[in-house]
Amino acid sequence: MLYYISGLLCIKASKEDNQSILITYKRLDSNVTSFGNVKPEQEKGARRSVREYVPPVLSEEQAEVVVTLKAFLKAIGDVTRLAILQELGRENGLSVQDLSDRLDLSQPLTSWHLLILKRARLVAPTHAGRQRIYRLNRERLQEYRELFNQVTDL
């Protein structure tokens, strides 16, 4: 006997006496999540949601702030990215090549660090011909500072 579950449709295939195969289609209720030991297939492109652990000492509001700060803390958790932020703070905007020359890094490595900073919305790229000019997003940095102060307020 073989079961195949896809969405709300269950297909059951079983062999009869004379080696013929009987296929049965059955629509499942929307609240059925499994059929025996068979789990439904996950839709392509859909991600499983993983709930992050929240310590019980944090309120829901504090937990949301900590999750928001996660990208910021990852972005500033590297000395090279802190140096990039420092250089961008001194200038109005720098290209990837200018940053890689100043920090003595390869262009691909500099671009990788800038991507992490961009995901945290700490830098904003603009295009000047074929070059990307990166600028420090001071407003977002100030938001992160306020959130960080809110969490660490003792």
N, C-alpha and C positions, 0 to 999 in steps of 0.2 A: 504494500500500500504506500502511496506517495502523496504527500500534501504540498501544495504550493500556495502561498498566501501573498497577494499583491493588493495593497489598499484594502478595499472592502469586499474583494472577490476571493473565494477559496476554491481551488480546483483539487478534486480528489480523484486519483487514478488507481484502480485496483484490477487485478487479473481475475477473470471468471474461470469457470470449469474448463472450457476448451481453449485456453490460452488467449481468449479475446480480452481486450482491455475496456473496462467500463470507466468513463470519465463523467464525473458529477460536478456541476458548477453550483456554488451556493454563495449568495450574498450574505455578508456578515453584518451584524449590527455595528453602528459606528462606535459603540463603546467597547467592542471586543478588541483587545490588544494582542491576544495570542490564541492559537488553536492547538491545544495539547502542548507539546514541547517546541512547536515551530513558531518562530517570531516572524512578524511581517517584515518584508524588505524595506530598507530605508530608501526614500526617493533619491534619485541621482541629483547631486548638487546640494542636497540638504545636509546641514551640519547637525551633529548631535549637540544638544545644549549641555554644557557641563557647568553645573552650579559650583561657584567658588565657595570655599570654606570661609565662613565668617565667624570669628571668635564671639562667644556669647557675651563678652563684656562690651561689645560695640552695639550701639543702637542701629536701627535700619538706616537712619540718616547718615550716621558716621560710616557705616559700611559702604553706602553709595559714594561718599566722598573718597574713601580709600580706594575703591575700584576706579574712580575717575583719576586719581593720582597715580595709578599704576603705570600708565604710559609715560607720565612725566618722570617718575622715579627711575624707570628703565632708561629713559633718554639721558638723564643726567648721571646715571650710574657708571659712566665711562669717562676717563680723563680726557680722551681725544674729543669726545662730544662736548665736554665742558670747555675745552680749548676753542672748538669751533664756535660755540655760543659767545665766548669772550671776544674772539676776533670779529664776529658779526656785530657785537655790541659796540665795538670801536668804530666800525665803518657803516656807511649807509647801505651797502650791499656789496657782496663779493661773488665772483664766479667760482665754479668748482675748481678750475685750474688755479685761480689765485689762492684759494684756501689750501689746496694740495701743496702749492709751492711754499706758502708760509709755514705750514705744519710739517713739511717734509714727509708727506704721505703720497701714495699712489693715487691716481685719479679714481680708479674703481673703489678703493677703500674709502676715500673721501665721500664719494657718492653714496656708498652704503651707510655711512654715519649720518649723512644728510637725510637719507630716506627715513631713518629711525626718528630723527628730529622732526621731520615733516609729518610723520604719523602722529606724533605727539602735538602737532600743530604749533611747535615752537619756532619754526622757520617757514617762510612763505617764498616759493620760487616765482620769478617772473622771467619772461623770455626776452632776450635781446639778440635777435638774429638766431644763430645756432646755439648760443650760450644760454645757460640758466643762471640768473643772478638770484642769490639767496639773501633774504633780509630777515632779521630777528623780529618775531612777532611779539612785541613788547606787551600788548594788551593781554595775550594769552599767558605770557609769563607772569604777569601781575595776578591773573585769575588763579594760576597754580600756587603762587605765593600765599594768597588769601586762603585757599583751600588747605594748604599745608599748615598754615598758622591755626586754622580752625581745628584741625585734627590734633595738632601737638599742643594746643592750649591746655595747660595744666592748671 
